[in-house]
Amino acid sequence: MNTKEAVVIKNSGSHYLLSELPLWSPFPAVLKGRIRLRGGESTNPVAVGDRVEYVSDTPVPDMENPATIVQVLDRRNYVRRRSTNLSRQSHVIAANVDMAYIIVTLYFPQIKLPFLDRLLVTCEVYGVPATIVLNKVDLYREEAGDYLADFLKIYEGAGYRVIQTSALTGEGIDTLREDCKGKVCLFSGESGVGKSSLIRAVDPSLDPKVGEISLVHLQGKHTTSLYEMYRVATGGYIIDTPGLRGFGLVDVGKDEIALYFPEMLKVSRGCRFTPCTHTHEPGCAVKQAVEEGIISAERYNSYLGMLEEDSKFR
């Protein structure tokens, strides 16, 4: 039986949808058992965005006669996280991504900088370019002027591009839509930051689920439960993911974490000792840069938190 190649565009647990991109003609598929067993420490051996080989008993697979995924092809890159704080298993969020858009808001829900920094470090580790999308700016720009300016200083100063958006007013949507053309883009972030609303704003023909914000805790209610790729009418593809409530690092040793903070890597060449943990060593250029405001204290504190998390995990 001849194998064919396709891309995974939806993952709902043990069932998948595939399409032979750039042709958009989704069809169902299941996973061959031996691939599932080879997943090792990953909870999902096949992720949205994966290129796979499949076989089918019928010319056009359907729900009664789905195709069978027999091989996952090499990934160009991927984004994955530790499944839980105490688990050694990991979960691949998406594979073969051209750009990861990390959606955040300063408020509604309130931003957690350590969470954002873990996502950014993970993208650096696996070679996925990252852009920060600061959403819902219509709700807080006037009230949070100084905080907004500080946020931009921190992350643009670290070398990241920040796009300010509002799904309600349309601000930044044209930029986001143009960025997605011809690319496979990952939209990811905490629950309630407005990923689904942004996707609908980029292409109104799409209809991912939209959640509400709990006014008690200002946290997003988990709505999207599937990993799914959408074709954008103006060109390109968006991978939508469930809202994340935690993000543990995988495959990053304690002595490597600093390498994935671009602003720290830049100045660390001036450290007196190599390797340098940038915590207690004399003549540390990174600590000096923090004291001088060249590296933000917020990012440095996130780095220290990751060191502590790594020690607990080990």
VOGU-3710 file (C-alpha; in Angstrom, 3 decimals, decimal comma):
1> mntkeavvik> 0,000/0,000/0,000  1,485/3,364/-1,040  2,000/6,050/1,588  1,086/9,681/1,105  2,159/12,797/2,975  -0,075/15,291/4,788  -0,042/17,783/7,649  -1,887/17,335/10,951  -4,420/20,177/11,223  -6,440/19,012/14,230
11> nsgshyllse> -5,811/16,853/17,268  -8,683/15,768/19,494  -6,903/13,136/21,526  -6,744/9,856/19,621  -8,316/11,231/16,432  -6,825/13,617/13,914  -7,652/15,630/10,839  -5,093/15,795/8,051  -4,781/17,849/4,879  -2,300/17,691/2,026
21> lplwspfpav> -1,235/21,340/2,297  -1,390/23,706/0,535  -4,555/21,849/-0,579  -7,193/22,403/2,112  -9,284/19,249/2,096  -9,419/17,828/5,650  -9,940/14,113/6,217  -9,933/11,956/9,386  -7,073/9,775/10,530  -6,090/7,573/13,443
31> lkgrirlrgg> -2,693/6,728/14,826  -0,950/3,415/14,333  -0,253/1,793/17,695  3,506/1,525/17,380  3,840/5,291/16,921  1,813/5,872/20,046  4,164/3,605/22,012  7,242/5,374/20,626  6,074/8,673/22,103  8,395/8,165/25,069
41> estnpvavgd> 8,167/11,020/27,557  5,815/13,018/25,351  2,094/12,745/26,025  1,374/13,275/22,327  3,687/11,687/19,745  1,793/13,563/16,996  1,096/17,301/17,148  -0,731/19,836/15,011  1,675/21,019/12,339  3,435/17,666/12,071
51> rveyvsdtpv> 4,130/16,326/8,599  3,099/12,678/8,545  2,898/9,730/6,184  -0,438/7,933/6,014  -2,130/5,036/4,278  -5,783/4,591/3,419  -7,984/1,703/2,335  -10,219/4,074/0,392  -9,450/6,801/-2,170  -11,138/9,389/0,070
61> pdmenpativ> -10,906/8,664/3,817  -14,033/9,343/5,889  -15,246/8,791/9,443  -16,135/5,187/8,688  -12,806/4,525/6,956  -10,204/6,928/8,362  -6,642/7,055/7,128  -3,894/5,608/9,322  -0,843/7,654/10,302  2,166/5,361/9,968
71> qvldrrnyvr> 5,096/7,757/10,303  5,843/11,194/11,751  8,416/13,001/9,624  11,283/15,003/11,092  10,243/18,279/12,667  11,877/21,559/11,672  11,045/22,911/15,123  8,359/22,648/17,771  7,099/24,144/21,019  6,598/21,930/24,020
81> rrstnlsrqs> 6,114/22,257/27,740  6,273/20,078/30,805  2,835/18,558/31,393  2,654/19,417/35,111  5,028/20,891/37,650  5,880/17,464/39,057  5,796/15,448/35,839  8,676/14,349/33,653  6,332/14,032/30,721  6,074/16,797/28,162
91> hviaanvdma> 3,406/17,920/25,721  4,164/19,181/22,209  1,973/22,226/21,571  2,706/22,564/17,843  5,318/21,609/15,251  6,903/23,194/12,183  5,988/26,745/13,167  7,139/29,821/11,223  6,186/32,295/13,962  4,818/32,006/17,489
101> yiivtlyfpq> 2,556/34,855/18,533  2,424/34,927/22,325  -0,791/36,687/23,264  -0,788/38,622/26,542  -2,771/41,408/28,210  -1,623/43,730/30,971  -5,013/43,277/32,647  -8,115/41,102/32,119  -6,421/38,721/32,936  -3,475/40,364/34,658
111> iklpfldrll> -0,182/39,495/33,038  2,278/37,097/34,679  5,739/38,017/33,419  7,388/34,731/34,556  4,834/32,805/32,465  5,584/34,962/29,416  9,312/34,560/29,936  9,028/30,764/30,111  7,194/30,753/26,805  9,822/33,008/25,244
121> vtcevygvpa> 12,660/30,834/26,542  10,967/27,724/25,156  10,672/29,336/21,725  14,372/30,225/21,868  15,291/26,668/22,854  13,477/25,030/19,934  14,269/27,625/17,274  10,799/29,145/16,931  10,768/32,914/16,202  8,494/34,695/18,690
131> tivlnkvdly> 6,462/37,906/18,593  4,580/39,287/21,592  1,007/40,408/20,924  -0,230/42,826/23,571  -3,994/42,492/23,266  -6,991/44,413/24,668  -5,040/47,696/24,695  -8,334/49,578/24,292  -9,246/48,564/27,846  -6,232/49,927/29,676
141> reeagdylad> -3,962/52,107/27,544  -4,915/55,411/29,225  -4,989/54,022/32,763  -1,771/52,004/32,424  0,402/54,443/30,528  3,524/54,048/32,678  3,083/50,290/33,077  2,583/49,924/29,326  5,705/51,981/28,634  7,690/49,851/31,106
151> flkiyegagy> 6,467/46,642/29,480  7,516/47,827/26,025  10,895/48,932/27,368  11,509/45,537/28,953  10,630/43,340/25,986  11,574/45,524/23,062  14,809/46,152/24,950  15,314/42,382/25,145  14,980/42,221/21,358  11,377/41,092/20,926
161> rviqtsaltg> 8,855/42,643/18,605  5,634/43,738/20,332  2,391/44,279/18,387  -0,365/46,168/20,217  -3,828/44,920/19,267  -7,498/45,191/20,047  -9,976/42,731/18,581  -12,725/45,200/19,513  -11,381/48,342/17,790  -9,326/46,599/15,118
171> egidtlredc> -6,038/48,150/16,188  -3,066/46,095/15,000  -5,262/43,534/13,220  -4,108/44,514/9,724  -0,506/44,117/10,862  -1,234/40,706/12,345  -3,137/39,601/9,242  -0,300/40,686/6,955  2,238/38,917/9,178  0,361/35,624/8,863
181> kgkvclfsge> 0,402/35,535/5,071  2,257/32,520/3,759  3,207/31,298/7,234  2,211/28,680/9,785  1,598/30,771/12,895  1,056/29,602/16,459  -1,283/31,642/18,677  -0,645/30,789/22,300  -1,061/32,314/25,735  -2,902/32,122/29,019
191> sgvgksslir> -6,633/31,537/29,206  -8,702/34,644/28,605  -6,144/36,789/26,758  -8,322/36,894/23,632  -6,688/34,420/21,251  -9,954/33,277/19,730  -11,215/36,845/19,318  -7,981/37,796/17,561  -8,291/34,849/15,195  -11,825/35,905/14,297
201> avdpsldpkv> -10,631/39,473/13,788  -7,849/38,304/11,446  -10,373/36,241/9,455  -14,068/36,806/10,283  -15,008/33,571/8,489  -13,326/31,584/11,271  -15,210/30,782/14,439  -13,060/29,404/17,246  -14,673/29,363/20,670  -14,532/32,592/22,650
211> geislvhlqg> -14,321/32,470/26,442  -15,314/34,801/29,237  -13,272/36,293/32,043  -14,018/35,364/35,635  -14,449/38,693/37,428  -13,616/37,050/40,733  -10,069/36,082/39,843  -9,667/37,951/36,532  -8,678/34,644/34,986  -9,856/33,295/31,671
221> khttslyemy> -12,251/30,382/31,625  -10,785/27,487/29,678  -12,745/27,223/26,412  -10,581/25,833/23,613  -9,952/22,151/24,318  -8,623/21,138/20,930  -5,436/21,905/19,076  -6,450/23,064/15,629  -5,028/24,723/12,527  -7,127/27,187/10,560
231> rvatggyiid> -6,563/28,369/7,012  -6,624/32,179/6,839  -8,545/33,532/3,835  -5,792/36,047/2,989  -3,122/33,342/3,079  -1,300/31,376/5,754  -2,406/29,214/8,655  -3,056/29,793/12,350  -2,677/27,090/14,989  -5,017/27,744/17,922
241> tpglrgfglv> -4,217/26,113/21,241  -6,017/25,672/24,570  -5,461/28,507/27,023  -2,458/27,651/29,166  -2,465/27,901/32,962  1,128/26,824/33,526  4,272/26,355/31,520  7,184/24,208/32,675  10,491/24,124/30,823  11,756/20,955/29,144
251> dvgkdeialy> 15,220/20,055/27,835  16,934/23,065/29,422  19,736/22,474/31,913  20,347/24,850/34,791  23,587/26,036/33,204  21,856/26,678/29,857  18,858/28,819/30,828  20,730/32,127/30,573  21,679/31,327/26,968  18,021/31,744/25,992
261> fpemlkvsrg> 17,647/35,253/27,386  18,971/37,261/24,399  19,830/40,334/26,461  21,712/38,234/29,037  23,584/36,271/26,391  24,704/39,533/24,802  26,419/40,876/27,913  27,516/37,563/29,479  30,670/37,551/27,347  31,977/40,135/29,785
271> crftpcthth> 31,637/37,862/32,830  34,901/37,172/34,663  34,145/33,458/35,003  32,954/30,928/32,423  30,562/29,307/33,020  28,778/31,881/35,176  25,410/31,357/36,807  24,898/35,131/37,125  23,844/34,701/40,748  26,824/34,975/43,114
281> epgcavkqav> 30,011/35,143/41,059  32,212/38,264/41,337  32,774/40,185/38,129  29,440/39,082/36,641  28,555/41,327/33,707  24,894/40,264/33,821  24,412/41,302/37,457  26,141/44,584/36,695  23,820/45,142/33,712  20,819/44,537/35,980
291> eegiisaery> 22,131/47,066/38,519  22,618/49,622/35,745  19,137/49,016/34,294  20,468/47,625/31,012  18,772/44,303/31,789  15,379/44,586/33,474  15,032/43,373/37,051  11,771/41,661/36,014  13,485/39,493/33,417  16,364/38,729/35,770
301> nsylgmleed> 13,912/37,653/38,487  12,206/35,368/35,967  15,610/33,831/35,251  16,218/33,236/38,974  12,783/31,623/39,233  13,632/29,238/36,411  16,869/28,272/38,169  14,911/27,477/41,319  12,270/25,557/39,366  14,979/23,518/37,645
311> skfr> 16,581/22,630/40,982  13,246/21,456/42,424  12,497/19,388/39,344  15,852/17,642/39,516
//
